[in-house]
Amino acid sequence: MKIASIVLIALGALLSVQGVLFKIQHWPDLFQSIISGPLMFASGFILLIVSVVRKRKAAD
C-alpha cells in the first residue's frame, strides 16, 4: 500500500505540472489534469498516512 501511495503522489505531481504548463502555453487540451493531478496527489498522501499509522499501531 505504501508503494501505491507513492506512485499516486508522483503521478499527481506530474499531472499537476503538466496541466499548469499546458495552461501557461494556452494549449486547449489537458485541462482535466489541473483538477485530477491534485486529487491524485491528495489521495496518495492520505493512503500514505493511513499506511504509516497502521504500521505504527501494529508495532505497538
Steps between C-alpha positions, in 0.01 A plus 500: 500500500793730565634453147158568349468823697844616389409425138175698538690794649752497214233473231295774662800732510586426137142557385483827691821630346393387154162669536656825616748497213221441249304785657799738486555425133125537428467153351136390485520146640583342834299736720393187689853451628481827691212347695594131506866558589442649845224246568739213426769667710263543795369144480855364488598712798198377698585137416858560611384641834263206552773246427743669740239513777411133450866404511554692825192341660617154397843565655344592837 
